[in-house]
Amino acid sequence: MGKHFPQIILSRQNLGFFGGLLLFLLILFLPLQHSMNPAALSVSAIAALMATWWITEAIPIPITALLPIALFPTLDVMNVNNVTSAYSNHIIFLFLGGFIIALCIERWNLHKRIALQTILIVGSSHKKILLGFMLATACLSMWISNTATTLMMIPIAIAVIKKIDDSRESIFGMTLMLGVAYSASIGGVATLIGTPPNAILAGILEQQLDTSISFFDWLTFALPLSCIFLAIVWIYLSYQQKKEHSSLNTFDKTLIKDELAKLGQLTTEEKKVLIVFFLVAVGWIARGLIDIEIFRQIKDSTIAIIGAILLFMIPAKNGSTRLMDWETTKKLPWDILILFGGGFALASGFSESGLTIWIGSQLNFLEGVNILIIIFALSLLIIFLTEITSNTATASILIPVMIALSEVMQLPPMYLMATVAISASFAFMLPVATPPNAIVYSSRYVTIQQMAKTGFLLNIVGSVLITFFILKFLPLVFSH
């Protein structure tokens, strides 16, 4: 037992656990700073504890997200009713409905058919195969979790690689795997339900600033950004492929056709799920386009939940089952929903305690700094921070701080808050940065060195593109 003792003490989780508690107590018993009230000091201590535990995963991430329920009332920050209401924010139900619809799409293999059909249509040269995989992955990740999308695409990608060049040193294999991982992250940025930081942004904006983002508004802003960056990544990875002079310039599509043949004709269940999914997507878009009274009362979350309920009501072909059942919902990522609640609760604590205002007063030295420099530096900071931390946790901690920074910079809060949200999904260097990165790394077709080298440049390019879109395009879409 003594032999293992040092390893236990020095583990990341244990260091984070005790380090977080120590930091919490140190901040809690600090003398009050100028113009800071006791509640704001308590929220600072709780935020430091949560950030440390989230970064080190000292205890499960969703359990850390429950700390505000335990600590805010105990430290007289907020009463328990106000804290727990954050865990039922309607944005959480937008994701819940989206998750259920996504699980139903997976249940009937509709996502696999869409992916294979996209790859088949695009073409058979190396570049076109890469483009087909990236388009299919990005499109699916707009609606389905990037983890589930990547897990589905990887076996198909490996089968294609084996048909072309099964060498683990194959540059084609490396670029195809990285293309899948990166497009899963890039595609998710395009929609509010595509990646958790987007939902956190929408929830905090509405909760703290009484400003709503519709599904359509975000799609109008983020889809062009996603498409342009996807094209840049494809061009860059295609250039990487040129280093490999393979005798095979084209790929026989028989493998893809065989996989589609195994799925058979489009089933009745798939058609019904496709119709519900289409109606939900049309509802989300129509709500942003049509200004009528009924749409003012309905939120995107309402439309998502209506779609989810319909799936439990519509019978499958045999009539004895429905399109969706409760057994399938056991795969729901409840941890993400709890994590949202923790982020919203923490944001409420920042606002209610006056911590946001106090932080703003400490950032006065940034007044007058060029906005371009601020946004580019902020984007870079978030991207490289997210390489080693959860993007959801990073967004939960830093988006509320951006409200204070926006006041100092005399900017609309959306500028800095959107910068954090998008940048938190653009980490491409390390396997630990995102689940897609980790999944493709586990395939052994990509080394850490290859991922880091490719990802570093894309991190920089991503920051430049985010800065451009925030400064030039965001004001056009979110002028209100």
ABEGO torsion letter per residue (X at the ends): XAAAAAAAAABAAAAAAAAAAAAAAAAAABBBBBGBBAAAAAAAAAAAAAAAAAAAGABBAAAAAAAAAAAAAAAGABBAAAAAAAAABAAAAAAAAAAAAAAAAAAAGAAAAAAAAAAAAAEABAAAAAAAAAAAAAAAAAABBAAAAAAAAAAAAAAAAAAABABAABAAAAAAAAAAAAAAAAAAAABAAABAAAAAAAAAAAAAAGBBBBAAAAAAAAAAAAAAAAAAAAAAAAAAAAABBBABABBBAAAAAAAAAAAEBBBAAAAAAAAAAAAAAAAAAAAAABBBAAAAABBAAAAAAAAAAAAAABBBAAGABBABBAAAAAABBAAAAAAAAAAAAAAAAAAAAGAAAAAAAAAAAABGBBAAAAAAAAAAAAAAAAAABBAAAAAAAAAAAAAAAAAAAGBBAAAAAAAAAAAAAABAABAAABAAAAAAAAAGABBAAAAAAAAAAAAAAAAAAAAAAAAAAAAAAAAX
